[in-house]
Amino acid sequence: MTDMAKTEATATTAATTIMTAEGERFRDRVLKLAGDEVKKCIQCGTCSASCPTAHLMDVPIRKLIRLVLEGEKEKALSSRSIWLCTSCLLCTVRCPRNIRPMAVVAALKTIYEEEGMRCRDSVFEGIFSRQIRDYGRISEFLLSAEYMIRSPSSAAQIMAFGAELVPKGKIELGFEAARGERIEGTEEVRRIFELLGDEGKAEAEKVDEAAEAGETKKAEKAEDTKEAPK
Amino acid sequence: MKLAYYPGCVARSTGREYEISTLAVCRALGVELEEIDDWNCCGATHVSNEIVSTALAARNLVRTDLTVMTSCSICYSRLRAAMIRLKDRHMRKRVNEALEVKYEEEKEVSHVIETITKALAEAEDPDDLVVRPLSGLKAAPYYGCLLTRPGGGIDSPENPSILENLIRTLGAEPADFRLKMKCCCGPIFMPEEEAAAETLIRILRNAKESGADFVVALCPLCHLMLDANQPLLEKKFGEKIDLPILYVTQMAGLALGLRPEELGLDMNSVSTRPVLEKLEKIEGKEAEERSVC
């Protein structure tokens, strides 16, 4: 990190009271997932102004980034905004500081899951990921069926869509379809999730244990920041 | 031209007519496609862990030495985003820990609209290929988000023109479609239907007001939102839209002289008949005028 970025990051967070240790860990985890450059945010609001679902959000994306930098873990994770992001990437192509706001949202989703939090949107993402992990590909029939079971209020919408698509031969019903199409390389795909995805979970647990033991993890954190992908 | 083909999951279900027309158009243009062996889902917009999604994309990219072509804008964007991430040494190292075939050298990916545009531009006489110009038809170019994002790709992520140019090359007229870049909200449709519906009806109304005979879609999720969802939106908002949504490959296929059944045009939810009938009527009139002369 350059000195300039450091000064700016300090300026951004200066207004807040002293960050809790948990808040600091949260902030570092997001920076590790979404890139250290998030610290360079000048709160210009270009991301919020570009967002197609900003009008529906309780916390605009600009503010979400501030919450992250201030270590406001609970406020950031409980915001509905992270589930209203359509991943359109307009914020990311426009950010004058070359931050990827969408990556911040993705990081928050990842942490949300790591923390064991649940909502209907995270349930959908969970089903989606698990299907790739088990089969290598997505079967829209299986995806809809499982989501409908886990989130019964979605049944009417899914059935209406099915009524459009099934007669066109676009969604196959029956045993074969329900079993899903399994690729040869499912072992490799499973490894991708376990080796690379669960690492975050393990790390989060490790940090929690360390916190409980009252250890300071300054050295490790410095290492994490250094390794964060540019 | 020989390309590696990455269908993506939707090509085998709700976007079946996109795959049918993609294969037919490539055949007609002399583009040879070789499907990537044992490809996996790209993760779309639902795998939030970036290292995992990058590795999922990388597993597909390492399975070929050819340029990878896909017709899905989401897959296309995911593959491109992964390639950008994989420029980072640390990311590449971590991803390779999980991969059987390692990601070593940079790959090339292209979207089917690029393939069509390029094949027509390289033809000695494009008129030999465009045997049935779509003159008299007005098409609303719907880009959606991910064809041009992340930036630095085939066209401007703010105001691209590749689709308008193709529409003109095929003999049709591009409509002035103000919401051509407006996100369809497809990725949040399942859990957040209400939010998506408001945006979708605005896009459809705007396309209708532009005087277009049909909308051209480049992404199977955009297509699903505007086509299969259209009857549901009509019911919800109590208004008639009746606007056919053609995949870019269905539009190109017509101009290349392919038959509607070769392009899966009967598989769209909103009937594509009005488009075909208008085209036949215009051609009939032209033939009549010629015989009078």
Interface residues (C-beta under 8 A of the other chain):
Chain A: L33 A34 P52 T53 L56 W83 L84 C85 T86 S87 C88 L89 L90 T92 V93 A103 A106 A107 K109 T110 E113 R120 D121 F124 E125 F128 S129 I132 G136 R137 I138 S139 E140 F141 Y147 S151 S154 Q157 A160 F161 E164 L165 K168 G169 K170 I171 E172 E181 I183 E184 G185 E188 V189 R191 I192 F193 L195 L196 G197 E199 G200 E227 P229 K230
Chain B: C9 V10 R12 S13 T14 G15 R16 D38 W39 N40 C41 G43 A44 T45 H46 V47 S48 N49 E50 I51 V52 A55 L56 R59 S77 R85 D88 H90 M91 R94 V95 E97 A98 L99 E100 C145 L146 R149 P150 G151 P157 E158 K182 C183 C185 G186 P187 I188 M190 P191 E192 E193 A195 T199 A228 N229 P231 L232 M267 S269
